[in-house]
């Protein structure tokens, strides 16, 4: 596995990874909601600072978007789950404090982040768009 900056040629593959990961882990979303979030992702991805994990043929396996220590997105293609890709992407973020938000209904992701040292710091009843998808705010302090 290699980590590199994502480029425009990666965007379609990253949208595919996002879609498969969301469909596998976000069973609380309707198909219409997933479609709406995908449309937004397509608008935001070109402006985001994205790191991508790739396999031996440079095919994207997962990606992470972050601004400083604030993680906006972390998705791994479901067939690649359990191979350390998400952890490698997290470890690639060079910030002493990492923060993120995770859907409250996504217990699998919440447990995954807990195992990596994240602790809850708060909760929102809605997502950033005011939609009824509660978020758990997480934080991890990396020792110096």
C-alpha positions in Angstrom: 0.0 0.0 0.0 1.2 3.5 -0.9 -0.2 6.9 0.3 -0.2 9.8 -2.0 -2.1 13.0 -2.8 -5.2 12.5 -4.8 -5.6 14.1 -8.2 -8.5 14.9 -10.5 -8.0 11.5 -12.2 -8.8 9.8 -8.9 -12.1 11.5 -8.2 -14.4 9.0 -9.9 -12.7 6.1 -8.1 -13.0 7.9 -4.8 -16.7 8.6 -5.3 -17.1 4.9 -6.0 -15.3 4.0 -2.8 -17.4 6.5 -0.9 -20.6 5.1 -2.3 -19.8 1.5 -1.5 -18.6 2.3 2.0 -21.7 4.4 2.8 -24.0 1.7 1.4 -22.2 -0.9 3.6 -22.1 1.1 6.8 -24.8 3.8 6.8 -28.0 1.7 6.7 -29.9 4.5 8.4 -29.7 6.6 5.2 -32.3 6.4 2.5 -31.2 5.8 -1.1 -32.3 9.4 -1.9 -30.2 10.7 0.9 -27.1 8.8 -0.3 -27.7 10.2 -3.8 -27.9 13.8 -2.4 -24.7 13.3 -0.4 -23.0 11.9 -3.4 -23.9 15.0 -5.5 -22.4 17.2 -2.7 -19.3 15.0 -2.5 -18.8 15.5 -6.3 -18.8 19.3 -5.7 -16.5 19.3 -2.7 -13.9 16.7 -3.7 -12.1 18.9 -6.2 -11.6 21.5 -3.5 -10.5 19.1 -0.7 -7.0 18.2 0.4 -7.3 14.4 -0.1 -4.8 11.6 0.6 -5.4 8.3 -1.1 -4.2 4.8 -0.2 -3.5 2.7 -3.2 -2.8 -0.9 -4.0 0.0 -2.4 -6.1 -1.5 -1.2 -9.3 -2.1 2.3 -8.0 -5.8 1.6 -7.7 -7.4 3.6 -4.9 -8.4 1.6 -1.8 -9.4 4.4 0.6 -9.1 8.1 1.1 -9.0 10.8 3.8 -9.7 14.5 3.5 -8.5 16.8 6.3 -7.8 20.4 7.1 -5.0 20.5 9.6 -6.1 18.1 12.4 -9.8 18.2 11.4 -10.8 15.1 9.5 -13.6 15.7 7.1 -13.8 12.3 5.4 -12.3 8.8 5.9 -13.6 6.0 3.7 -12.2 2.6 2.8 -13.5 0.4 0.1 -15.4 -2.4 1.9 -13.4 -5.3 0.2 -10.3 -3.6 1.7 -11.7 -3.3 5.2 -9.5 -4.8 7.9 -6.2 -4.4 6.0 -4.9 -1.3 8.0 -5.8 1.2 5.3 -7.9 3.5 7.5 -5.3 3.4 10.2 -2.5 4.2 7.8 -4.5 7.2 6.4 -5.1 8.4 10.0 -1.4 8.0 10.9 -0.5 10.1 7.8 -2.2 13.2 9.3 0.6 15.1 10.9 -1.3 17.0 13.7 -1.0 16.5 17.5 -4.7 16.7 17.9 -7.2 15.1 15.5 -10.9 15.9 15.6 -13.8 14.5 13.6 -17.5 13.8 13.6 -19.1 10.4 13.1 -22.7 9.5 12.7 -24.2 8.3 16.0 -26.0 5.5 14.1 -22.7 4.2 12.7 -21.6 2.1 15.7 -19.0 0.2 13.7 -17.2 3.4 12.9 -17.5 4.7 16.4 -16.0 1.5 17.8 -13.2 1.7 15.2 -12.3 5.2 16.2 -12.4 4.3 19.9 -9.9 1.5 19.3 -7.6 4.2 17.8 -7.7 6.4 20.9 -10.5 8.8 20.0 -12.9 9.9 22.8 -16.2 11.6 22.6 -16.3 15.4 23.3 -19.9 16.2 22.4 -23.0 15.4 20.4 -25.1 17.3 17.8 -28.7 16.3 17.2 -28.3 17.1 13.5 -25.6 17.0 10.9 -23.9 20.2 9.5 -26.8 20.7 7.2 -29.4 20.5 9.9 -30.6 17.1 8.8 -31.7 14.6 11.4 -28.5 12.5 11.5 -27.0 13.0 15.0 -23.2 13.3 15.2 -20.7 12.3 17.8 -17.7 14.7 18.1 -14.5 12.9 18.6 -10.9 13.9 19.5 -7.6 12.2 19.8 -4.5 13.8 21.3 -1.3 12.2 19.9 1.6 12.1 22.4 4.6 14.3 21.4 
